[in-house]
Amino acid sequence: MSDRQKGLIEAFADVAPKAELRFCVRHIWSNFKLKFHGATFKELFWAAARASTLFEFEVAMESINFLDEEAYQWLSNIDPQHWSRHAFSTNCKSNMLLNNMCETFNAVINDARDKPILTQMEWLRRYMMKRSNDKWEAAKSWEGLLTPFVNKVFDGLEKYARTCEVTASRDEIYEVKYKDDQCIVDLQERKCTCYRWELTGIPCVHAFACIMDKRDDPELYVHPHYYRVTYLAAYENPIQPMPGPKN
């Protein structure tokens, strides 16, 4: 995730050619609104970015084209795979559109910016050592299969899933009507035509409704990326302490 600073795209192509590249949509919007003003443009731009299906994306883009062909062309010059959810790959299991993580990192290292380089690196090493240990200790106290984040998502989904109209087709396939749309859910393949389940690895509202209808455990339908043991594995290797120059 980057703000498209000059040279970054070329650098990633050399250093990490298989990495999925996304652009911070907030930064794209900041540049876009300098030329194309108004609340309507803002609404349609973010609708295109948040669209999880090609149809939703095309509707938003065609509406922009109707308002201003130049605005449509400006956005069309940026490959959707870098900024619109419908075109993201399913590898990362993330629908993130903003580089908040980079902004947070920049804020954290603010105290180290004006230090000499060796002092700065030592500050960063100690910070990362403490953070890694804090994350490890916190995760050890969690209970259950999943990370707390997923349980929080499930709590939010349940009340909306209860408003869905679920119709079983055959085996693990369902038709789900929610608000003014309907989707096809395949519980066995872990797929929904809204694409949100595949994109994040966490059941969408349509899938959650089917799981409730089946009276099954929604935890069993979450991608292993969100397992507690996976989180612990990420912090399993500690950052080693270092002796001073007199030791």
Backbone as a ProteinNet text record, in pm:
[ID]
protein_1_A
[PRIMARY]
MSDRQKGLIEAFADVAPKAELRFCVRHIWSNFKLKFHGATFKELFWAAARASTLFEFEVAMESINFLDEEAYQWLSNIDPQHWSRHAFSTNCKSNMLLNNMCETFNAVINDARDKPILTQMEWLRRYMMKRSNDKWEAAKSWEGLLTPFVNKVFDGLEKYARTCEVTASRDEIYEVKYKDDQCIVDLQERKCTCYRWELTGIPCVHAFACIMDKRDDPELYVHPHYYRVTYLAAYENPIQPMPGPKN
[TERTIARY]
85.7	0	88.9	70.3	154.6	72.1	135.3	69.4	121.2	178	223.2	337.5	421.4	534.8	624.3	685.9	766	876.5	885	988.7	947.1	840.1	799.7	753.7	672.2	617.3	729.1	823.6	935.9	1023.1	1040.7	1123.6	1061	931.3	864	870.8	863.6	871.2	1005.6	1112.2	1245.1	1265.5	1225	1254.1	1154.2	1025.4	920	821	864.2	781.7	648.5	635.6	510.9	416.9	459	376.7	255.5	142.5	23.8	37.3	21.6	37.7	-98.1	-122.4	-242.7	-204.2	-289.2	-265.6	-362.9	-314.8	-400.3	-508.2	-633.6	-743.3	-760.4	-723.9	-732.3	-639.4	-521.2	-427.1	-475.7	-534.8	-591.3	-702.2	-789.1	-898.5	-845.1	-738.7	-681.5	-637.3	-580.7	-539.3	-658.7	-753.2	-871.1	-955.4	-975.8	-1065.1	-1004.6	-874.1	-813.2	-867.1	-907.1	-959	-1110	-1164.2	-1306.9	-1372.7	-1446.8	-1498.5	-1644.3	-1686.7	-1827.6	-1857.2	-1967.8	-2006.9	-2043.8	-2098.7	-2139.6	-2018.6	-1914	-1790.7	-1733	-1735.7	-1682.1	-1759.7	-1891	-1975	-1950.4	-1942.9	-1923.6	-1783	-1684.1	-1545.9	-1531.3	-1582.2	-1569.6	-1656.8	-1767.7	-1850.6	-1774	-1698.8	-1618.5	-1506.8	-1445.2	-1335	-1384.8	-1501.7	-1554.2	-1629.3	-1654.8	-1733.1	-1665.2	-1738.7	-1682	-1720.7	-1803.1	-1838.9	-1812.7	-1789.3	-1764.2	-1885.4	-2004.8	-2126	-2133.6	-2109.7	-2113.5	-2008	-1890.9	-1782.8	-1821.3	-1875.4	-1911.1	-2023.8	-2118.2	-2226.8	-2170.5	-2079.9	-2019.5	-1935.7	-1857.8	-1771.5	-1852.9	-1959.6	-2044	-2112.7	-2146.8	-2207.2	-2106.1	-1981.3	-1875.1	-1856.4	-1860.3	-1845.9	-1958	-2078.5	-2192.8	-2172.6	-2111.6	-2088.3	-1974.2	-1865	-1746	-1658.6	-1645.5	-1566.2	-1418.7	-1370.4	-1229.9	-1203.7	-1300	-1286.4	-1285.2	-1371.5	-1376	-1242.8	-1187.4	-1061.4	-946.8	-951.6	-848.2	-841.1	-957.2	-961.1	-931.1	-974.6	-951.9	-804.9	-724.4	-580.2	-510.6	-583.9	-528.7	-591.6	-510.4	-561.4	-645.3	-770.4	-858.1	-800.1	-710.3	-653.8	-573.6	-541	-464.5	-552	-681.9	-759.9	-907.5	-958.8	-1099.8	-1111.6	-1194.9	-1202.5	-1240.9	-1324.3	-1370.6	-1256.4	-1146.2	-1033.9	-916.8	-927.9	-821.4	-814	-693.9	-679.7	-726.4	-746.8	-792.2	-675.4	-553.4	-437.2	-419.1	-438.6	-408.3	-516.1	-637.8	-752	-770.4	-766	-782.5	-850.9	-945.5	-1011.5	-966.7	-851.4	-802	-781.5	-828.6	-815.7	-719.6	-686.7	-606	-476.7	-371.7	-244.2	-229.9	-333.5	-329.2	-212.3	-172.8	-62.2	66.7	87.3	206.3	200	81.1	64.7	90.7	43.5	65.8	213.8	282.4	426.4	501.7	465	530.9	510.6	391.3	364.5	446.8	461.5	535.7	682.9	741.6	885.7	919.7	821.3	845.8	952.4	952.4	1050.8	1192.4	1205.9	1339.4	1394.1	1314.2	1353.8	1476.9	1488.8	1597.1	1722.6	1726.5	1841.8	1948.8	2074.3	2178.6	2140.2	2189.8	2141.9	2153.2	2266.9	2281.3	2186.1	2171.7	2077.8	1935.3	1907.5	1774.7	1743.2	1840.2	1819.3	1803.7	1878	1864.5	1726.5	1678.3	1543.9	1438.9	1452.5	1356.7	1363.4	1486.2	1501.5	1434.5	1456	1395.9	1243.8	1196.1	1051	989.1	1048.8	995.3	1007.1	1113.5	1130	1018.1	989.5	882.8	746	720.7	591.4	567.2	669.5	656.6	622.7	688.5	661.3	521.6	479.7	346	238.1	256.2	159.1	155.6	272.4	282.6	212.2	238.4	177.8	26.5	-19.4	-163.3	-234.2	-175.1	-237.6	-244.4	-147.6	-148.9	-269.2	-323.1	-436.1	-571.4	-571	-697.8	-755.2	-885.2	-952.7	-1025	-1037.7	-1109.8	-1018.9	-1079.2	-1006.5	-956.5	-1035.7	-1011.5	-955.6	-909.4	-865.2	-987.7	-973.4	-1087.7	-1151.3	-1072.9	-1126.4	-1242	-1227.7	-1331.4	-1457.5	-1441.6	-1557.9	-1633.6	-1560.4	-1624.1	-1701.2	-1642.5	-1711.6	-1839.9	-1832.1	-1950	-2061.4	-2024.3	-2123.9	-2199.3	-2126.7	-2190.6	-2275.2	-2235.2	-2306.5	-2439.2	-2445.7	-2559.9	-2694.5	-2703.2	-2832.8	-2875.3	-2776.5	-2810.6	-2844.2	-2774.7	-2799.8	-2941.7	-2995.9	-3131.5	-3236.9	-3201.3	-3296.9	-3287.7	-3194.3	-3178.5	-3285	-3323.1	-3414.9	-3333.1	-3320.3	-3233.4	-3317.7	-3279.1	-3346.6	-3242.8	-3253.9	-3159.1	-3184.9	-3077.6	-3089	-3063	-2940.6	-2903	-2770.9	-2761.9	-2640.5	-2599.1	-2484.9	-2430.4	-2453.1	-2540	-2562	-2695.4	-2692.6	-2809.9	-2830	-2954.7	-2986.6	-3025.4	-2964.2	-2986.8	-3032.1	-3146.8	-3197.9	-3172.7	-3105.3	-3072.5	-3094.1	-3180.7	-3218.5	-3273.1	-3210.1	-3264.5	-3184.7	-3110.3	-3028.3	-3031.1	-2982.7	-2969.8	-2840.7	-2785.5	-2657.2	-2667	-2568.7	-2556.9	-2439.8	-2465.1	-2362.7	-2333.7	-2205.2	-2161.9	-2075.3	-2133.1	-2060.9	-1942.7	-1956.5	-1848	-1726.8	-1750	-1640.4	-1597.4	-1670.4	-1639.6	-1648.9	-1760.5	-1776.4	-1914.2	-1919.2	-2045.3	-2029.5	-2135.3	-2124.4	-2102.7	-2115.7	-2082	-1931	-1853.7	-1707	-1641.5	-1719.9	-1658.5	-1597.3	-1659.6	-1607.5	-1471.3	-1459.8	-1332.6	-1225.2	-1267	-1171.9	-1111.3	-1193.3	-1144.6	-1115.6	-1178.2	-1162.8	-1258.3	-1342.2	-1442	-1580.4	-1669.6	-1802.4	-1871.6	-1929.8	-2006.3	-2143.1	-2225.1	-2356.2	-2443.2	-2428.5	-2508.2	-2467.6	-2335.3	-2285.8	-2320.1	-2309.5	-2339.6	-2486.5	-2574.7	-2716.7	-2738	-2664.3	-2675.2	-2623.8	-2514	-2456.8	-2554.4	-2619.4	-2720.1	-2838.2	-2880.7	-2993.1	-2960.2	-2834.4	-2788	-2761	-2760.3	-2727.6	-2588	-2495.7	-2356.8	-2274	-2148.1	-2057.8	-1985.6	-2005.7	-1941.3	-1788.7	-1733.7	-1588.1	-1524.2	-1598.6	-1544.8	-1532.1	-1587.4	-1587.9	-1493.6	-1409.8	-1313.6	-1179.3	-1113.1	-983.3	-879.3	-786.5	-683.1	-597.3	-594.3	-520.8	-563.6	-688.4	-743.3	-746.6	-679.9	-673.2	-577.4	-605.5	-517.9	-377.8	-369.2	-238.1	-158.7	-227.8	-159.1	-100.9	-178.1	-131.4	-8.3	-14.5	98.8	222.1	200.8	313.2	385.1	308.3	368.3	464.6	440.7	524.8	608.4	616.4	685.4	834.5	899.2	1043.1	1065.9	1121.4	1139	1254.5	1248.4	1362.6	1461.1	1581	1678.3	1736.3	1756.5	1825.1	1972.2	2035.3	2177.1	2254.7	2376	2459.9	2519.4	2558.8	2622.6	2767.5	2836.8	2977.2	3074.4	3036.7	3127.2	3108	3016.8	2989	3029.5
-118.6	0	123.1	209.9	328.5	447.7	564.7	685.1	720.1	621	634.8	735.6	746.6	836.8	789.2	884	854.4	753.5	649.5	549.1	425.8	436.4	323.3	203.7	230.5	122.1	47.5	123.1	60.1	-18.4	36.8	-30	-161.9	-162.9	-286.5	-390.5	-346.1	-439.1	-511.3	-443.2	-503.5	-587	-531.8	-594.5	-703.6	-678.4	-774.5	-787.7	-851.8	-856.9	-929.1	-1015.5	-1090	-1024.3	-912.9	-846.2	-780.9	-786.1	-714.5	-568.6	-479.1	-336.2	-267.8	-197.2	-116	28.8	119	261.6	314.1	400.6	459.8	542.8	505.6	573	715.8	741	877.9	970.9	921	1002.7	1022.9	919.2	934.1	1038	1030.3	1126.7	1268.6	1284.8	1418.2	1481.5	1400.9	1451.4	1470.9	1377.6	1383	1507.6	1539.9	1650.2	1787.3	1792	1918.8	1965.6	1868.7	1902.5	1887	1794.4	1763.3	1777.4	1886	1923.1	1877.8	1876.9	1856.4	1728.1	1730.2	1615.2	1494.3	1518.9	1408.3	1329.9	1401.5	1335.2	1253.3	1309.6	1239.3	1110.5	1120	1002.6	893.1	931.5	832.6	774.9	858.1	810.7	702.3	729.6	632.2	510.1	527.5	411.9	319.5	378.2	297.9	225.8	293.4	232.9	119.5	138	37.7	-74.5	-61.8	-161.9	-298.9	-398.8	-533.6	-619.3	-564.8	-635.9	-545.5	-606.4	-530.3	-444.4	-497.6	-422.9	-292.3	-299.8	-179.3	-78.5	-129.9	-42.2	28.5	-46.1	11.9	113.4	88.7	184.7	318.1	312.1	434.3	505.6	429.1	489.6	550.6	484.9	539.8	667.4	673.8	795.6	910.1	878.7	980.2	1024.4	929.9	960.8	1051.7	1029.7	1113	1256.8	1271.9	1405.6	1477	1402.2	1464.2	1355.3	1356.9	1254.4	1261.4	1382.8	1397.5	1332	1345	1281.4	1129.4	1079.6	934.6	886.2	961.1	921	928.3	1027.9	1044.1	919.8	870.1	751	624.7	620.4	501.8	477.8	581.5	567	496.4	476.2	403	264.4	161.6	24.8	-5.4	-52.8	-80.6	-179.9	-267.1	-364.7	-298.3	-170.4	-97.9	-17.6	2.9	93.6	57.3	-42.6	-79.7	-223.8	-244.6	-374.6	-487.9	-461.4	-570.4	-633.4	-556.3	-604.5	-651.6	-643	-692.2	-844.7	-898.7	-1043.5	-1093.6	-1223.8	-1282.4	-1331.8	-1307.5	-1360.4	-1297.5	-1166.3	-1094.7	-1109.9	-1146.4	-1152.8	-1019.2	-912.7	-778.3	-690.3	-608.1	-513.7	-370.7	-355.4	-224.1	-131.5	-7.7	93.2	205.3	217.8	330.3	280.2	360.1	320.2	376.1	353.1	400.5	341.2	218.1	153.8	233.8	284.9	366.7	497.5	557.7	682.6	661	547.8	516	496.5	425.5	403.5	536.8	626.2	756.7	836	823.3	894.6	836.2	703.2	636.8	675.7	681.1	707.2	855.6	938.7	1083	1120.7	1052.5	1083.2	1044.4	957	909.7	980.9	1061.1	1121.4	1211.5	1286.4	1384.8	1329.6	1198.4	1138.8	1099.1	1086.4	1033.1	892.9	850.1	728.4	604.7	585.8	467.8	471.8	588.9	605.6	581.7	628.7	610.1	462.2	388.7	245.5	169.2	208.4	145.2	172.8	295.9	331	243.1	227.2	146.1	-0.9	-51	-191.5	-216.3	-127.8	-146.2	-135.7	-40.9	-25.3	-151.9	-206	-325.7	-447.1	-452.6	-563.8	-562.4	-443.8	-431.2	-459	-405	-423.5	-570.8	-637.7	-778.7	-860.6	-831.3	-904.9	-873.5	-747.1	-709.1	-783.2	-791.6	-861.3	-1010.2	-1067.1	-1209.6	-1239.8	-1159.2	-1181.6	-1161.6	-1062.2	-1037.3	-1153.5	-1205.5	-1314.6	-1442.8	-1463.4	-1584.6	-1588.9	-1472.9	-1466.8	-1479	-1475	-1486.4	-1627.2	-1635	-1763.9	-1790.6	-1918	-1954.4	-1969	-1999.5	-2027.3	-1901.8	-1793.2	-1676	-1556.7	-1456.5	-1331.1	-1250.6	-1163.4	-1082.8	-998.7	-958.7	-876.5	-946	-1075.8	-1148.6	-1159.8	-1184.9	-1192.4	-1060.1	-950.3	-818.6	-801.4	-848.7	-843	-925	-1043.5	-1130.8	-1065.1	-997.4	-929.2	-824.8	-756.5	-655.8	-716.1	-833.5	-896.9	-959.3	-1006.8	-1089.8	-1019.4	-893	-825.1	-800	-779.4	-760.2	-893.4	-998.7	-1130.4	-1178.2	-1135.3	-1176.6	-1115.9	-1010.9	-949.3	-1011.6	-1104.5	-1169.1	-1277	-1295.3	-1403	-1513.1	-1627	-1735.6	-1847.8	-1889.8	-2000.7	-2103.5	-2224.7	-2330.6	-2379.4	-2402.2	-2455.2	-2605.5	-2642.7	-2782.8	-2793.5	-2886.7	-2908.2	-2779.5	-2722.7	-2606.6	-2475.3	-2475.7	-2356.7	-2292.3	-2158.5	-2083.8	-1959.2	-1912.7	-1781.4	-1692.9	-1576.3	-1487.8	-1351	-1308.3	-1176	-1083.7	-972.5	-875.8	-735.6	-660.7	-526.1	-534.3	-462.7	-459.1	-547.4	-643.4	-728.3	-871.4	-963.1	-1101.2	-1161.1	-1253.2	-1314.1	-1465.5	-1530.9	-1676	-1709.1	-1793.7	-1831.8	-1980.3	-2013.7	-2153.1	-2175.3	-2236	-2255.3	-2350.5	-2450	-2547	-2483.2	-2398.4	-2332.7	-2202.5	-2163	-2036.8	-1918.3	-1908.4	-1803.3	-1739.6	-1610.7	-1537.4	-1445.3	-1426.3	-1343.3	-1195.6	-1156.9	-1018.5	-999.6	-1109.6	-1113.9	-1075.8	-1031.7	-985.9	-1100.7	-1217.2	-1331.7	-1373.8	-1388.4	-1428.3	-1323.6	-1196.2	-1086.3	-1077.6	-1098.9	-1080.8	-1211.3	-1321.4	-1446.9	-1460.4	-1357.6	-1359.1	-1362.5	-1451.6	-1458.4	-1323.1	-1292.8	-1170.2	-1186.6	-1083	-1088.7	-1197.1	-1219	-1322	-1461.8	-1484.3	-1613.8	-1636.5	-1531.4	-1542.6	-1582.3	-1527.5	-1562.8	-1710.5	-1760.5	-1902.8	-1991.4	-1951.7	-2029.1	-2032.3	-1918.2	-1914	-2004.3	-1999.8	-2082.7	-2230.9	-2264.5	-2402.5	-2441.9	-2342.6	-2362	-2420.8	-2364.5	-2408.1	-2303	-2334	-2243.7	-2155.1	-2023.5	-1934.9	-1935.3	-1971.1	-1974.7	-2073.3	-2178.1	-2281.4	-2234.6	-2118.3	-2068.2	-1949.2	-1923.9	-1813.5	-1864.9	-1786.3	-1826.6	-1838	-1934.2	-1952.4	-1829.3	-1733.2	-1609.3	-1545.9	-1568.4	-1503.2	-1595.1	-1708.9	-1797.8	-1740.4	-1769.6	-1726.6	-1785.6	-1912.4	-1975.9	-1910.9	-1861.8	-1792.6	-1661.4	-1589.7	-1463.5	-1486.8	-1591.6	-1622.7	-1659.9	-1730.6	-1770.3	-1649.4	-1542.4	-1421.1	-1355.1	-1376	-1313.2	-1416.1	-1536.1	-1644.2	-1617.8	-1564.7	-1537.6	-1397.3	-1386.4	-1254.1	-1177	-1046.6	-962.8	-972	-1017.4	-1050.4	-924.3	-923.1	-811.4	-809.1	-693.2	-679	-621.8	-672.9	-616.6	-482.8	-405.1	-277.3	-295	-184.9	-195.4	-244.3	-242	-285.1	-432.2	-501.7	-642.1	-732.1
0	0	0	-98.2	-107.3	-153.8	-149.3	-200.5	-340.1	-407.7	-547.9	-563.3	-462.4	-476.7	-590.5	-656.4	-774.6	-742.8	-820.7	-806.7	-729.1	-647.7	-564.7	-648.3	-749.2	-831.2	-902.6	-959.4	-1028.4	-930.9	-809.4	-708.5	-665.6	-643.2	-602.9	-713.9	-837.9	-950.1	-951.3	-905.8	-901.3	-774.4	-661.4	-532.6	-496.8	-522.1	-486.3	-602	-710.3	-832.5	-815.8	-714.7	-696	-595.3	-537.3	-435.8	-500.1	-429.7	-475.9	-435.4	-531.6	-505.9	-501	-393.3	-382.1	-357.3	-404	-384	-278.5	-192.2	-91.1	-159.7	-139.8	-209	-158.3	-33.3	17.2	-60.7	-94.9	-171.3	-315.1	-373.5	-508.8	-506.4	-404.9	-394.1	-376.4	-297.8	-277	-407.8	-497.6	-628.6	-721.9	-714.3	-801.3	-774.4	-645.9	-611.9	-642.9	-670.8	-710.6	-845.6	-929.2	-1062.5	-1072	-994.9	-1008.3	-870.7	-854.4	-724	-707.2	-580.5	-551.5	-477.7	-403.6	-322.9	-408.4	-527.4	-614.3	-662.5	-702.9	-744.1	-628.4	-507.9	-390.6	-365.3	-369.7	-344.1	-447.1	-575	-681.6	-680	-649.3	-642.5	-535.9	-415.8	-307.9	-332	-401.6	-437.7	-531.6	-625.5	-717.8	-643.9	-548.3	-472.6	-382.8	-321.7	-228	-296.9	-426	-498.4	-492.1	-447.2	-439.1	-559.7	-649.6	-773	-892.3	-1006.6	-1128.8	-1163.9	-1141.9	-1174.2	-1095.7	-963.9	-880.7	-925.4	-961.3	-1006.6	-1136.9	-1230.4	-1359.8	-1348.1	-1258.4	-1236.4	-1187.5	-1090.1	-1036.1	-1141.7	-1216.9	-1318.6	-1433.2	-1472.8	-1579.1	-1532.7	-1405.6	-1351.6	-1353	-1322.1	-1330.1	-1474.3	-1566.3	-1708.2	-1756.4	-1704.8	-1741.6	-1695.6	-1577.2	-1523.5	-1594.5	-1620.1	-1678.9	-1741.3	-1871.5	-1940.7	-1901.1	-1873.1	-1834	-1699	-1606.2	-1475.4	-1489.3	-1575.2	-1601	-1657.7	-1752.7	-1813.4	-1713.9	-1624.9	-1523.7	-1435.9	-1392.8	-1308.6	-1387.8	-1512.6	-1595.6	-1622.1	-1609.7	-1632	-1515.4	-1404.7	-1290.1	-1290.3	-1300.3	-1305.2	-1181.1	-1199.3	-1084.6	-984.3	-1027.5	-934.2	-823	-840.7	-739.6	-643.5	-676.8	-591.5	-573.4	-643.7	-628.4	-578.2	-478.3	-412.4	-506.5	-604.7	-691.2	-769.2	-788.2	-867.9	-782.6	-649.7	-562.9	-571.4	-553.1	-547.7	-410.8	-400.7	-274.3	-188.6	-231.5	-159.3	-21.2	-13.6	111.1	217.4	175.6	268.5	339.9	262.6	317.2	213.6	259.9	169	194.9	257.3	298	177.6	192.8	87.2	124.5	252.1	299.7	362.9	351.5	411	552.8	633.6	772.6	848.8	813.3	882.2	863.3	741.2	715.6	793.7	797.6	871.3	1019.9	1071.7	1213.3	1241.3	1150	1166.3	1166.7	1076	1069.4	1198.1	1256.3	1381.4	1496.7	1497.2	1604.9	1604.1	1485	1477	1482.5	1507.2	1510	1611.8	1727.9	1833	1792.9	1693.6	1655.5	1532.1	1468.9	1340.4	1350.3	1458.9	1467.7	1534.7	1560.6	1627.5	1525.9	1568.3	1479.3	1433.4	1319.6	1255.8	1344.5	1415.2	1498.9	1619	1677.7	1788.7	1741.7	1622.6	1563.7	1542.3	1488.6	1464.7	1596.3	1698.1	1828.6	1888.6	1872.4	1921.6	1853.9	1722.4	1647	1688.8	1709.9	1750.3	1884.6	1979.5	2111.7	2104.2	2023.5	2010.2	1952.9	1845.9	1782.2	1873.9	1952.8	2046.5	2150.9	2204.8	2304.5	2241.5	2123.8	2058.1	2026.4	1974.5	1941.1	2065.4	2176.1	2299.7	2353.7	2343.7	2390.5	2311.7	2179.8	2095.2	2129.8	2152.2	2186	2317.7	2418.6	2549.5	2545.2	2469.6	2459.3	2391.5	2282.8	2207.7	2288.8	2377	2460	2553.3	2586	2679.5	2608.6	2475.7	2403	2417.6	2414.8	2421.5	2289.9	2254.7	2133.9	2013.1	1900.4	1777.1	1707.8	1715	1631.6	1709.6	1634.2	1694.9	1737.8	1836	1883.2	1771.8	1673.6	1564.9	1494.9	1465.7	1394.1	1478.4	1607.6	1696.2	1698.4	1691.4	1686.1	1555.5	1445.2	1316	1320.6	1378.5	1388.2	1470.1	1577.1	1659.7	1577.9	1488.3	1404.4	1293.2	1244.4	1133.2	1174.1	1296	1335.8	1318.5	1361.1	1353.3	1208	1117.8	977	909.8	951	892.4	922.9	1035.6	1072.8	981.4	905.8	812.7	672.4	653.9	522.9	503.1	378.8	341.5	274.8	342.4	296.2	235.8	113.7	47.3	5.1	56.7	21.6	-120.5	-194.8	-329.8	-328.9	-301.6	-292.4	-218.6	-126.9	-49	23.6	-14.5	56.8	-17.6	-117.3	-199.9	-162.4	-147.1	-103.4	-189.4	-192.5	-247.5	-129.7	-121.4	-6.8	-56.1	-8.8	-41.9	75.5	47.2	152.2	97.3	162.4	116.3	-25.3	-120.1	-256	-353.1	-300	-385.7	-333.8	-415.8	-370.2	-424.1	-346.5	-379.9	-371.2	-433	-425.7	-334.7	-235.4	-138.4	-152	-156.6	-158.1	-34.2	67	192.8	178.7	93.3	77	12	-88.5	-159.6	-93.3	13.7	83.9	-12.3	-84.2	-183.9	-174.4	-209	-224	-343.8	-419.9	-540.3	-508.4	-380.1	-343.9	-336.2	-331.4	-333.8	-201.4	-103.8	21.3	101.7	95.6	171.6	118.1	-14.6	-74.4	-50	-52.5	-40.3	98.6	202	339.1	412.5	369.3	441.4	558.7	580	686.3	620.7	664.5	602.5	595	478.4	460.8	525.9	519.7	582.5	519.7	387.6	320	367.9	374.9	421	568	647.6	789.9	809.7	726.2	734.3	702.6	603.8	568.3	680.9	743.3	853.7	971.4	996.6	1102.4	1067.8	941.5	897.3	912.3	888.8	899.2	1044	1132.4	1274	1291.2	1217	1223.2	1295	1318.9	1389.3	1287	1289.1	1190.1	1198.9	1314.9	1329.7	1231.6	1195.1	1106.9	962.8	932.7	795.3	775.9	874.4	867.4	817.1	735.3	680.3	792.8	782.8	886.7	912.5	821.7	848.2	980.1	1020.4	1139.5	1260.8	1252.9	1368.3	1472.7	1596.9	1705.8	1689.4	1647	1632	1518.6	1416.4	1306.9	1355.3	1436.3	1493.1	1580.7	1663.1	1749.2	1667.3	1556.9	1472.1	1413.4	1387.8	1332	1430.5	1560.7	1663.6	1739.7	1684.1	1755.4	1772.5	1672	1679.3	1735	1855.2	1917.1	1854.1	1870.2	1834	1950.3	1920.8	2026.1	2089	2220.6	2285.9	2248.4	2260.6	2224.1	2341.9	2364.4	2472.8	2431.6	2528.4	2501.1	2461.8	2429	2382	2487.9	2615.5	2722.7	2757.8	2687.1	2718.9	2602.6
[MASK]
+++++++++++++++++++++++++++++++++++++++++++++++++++++++++++++++++++++++++++++++++++++++++++++++++++++++++++++++++++++++++++++++++++++++++++++++++++++++++++++++++++++++++++++++++++++++++++++++++++++++++++++++++++++++++++++++++++++++++++++++++++++++

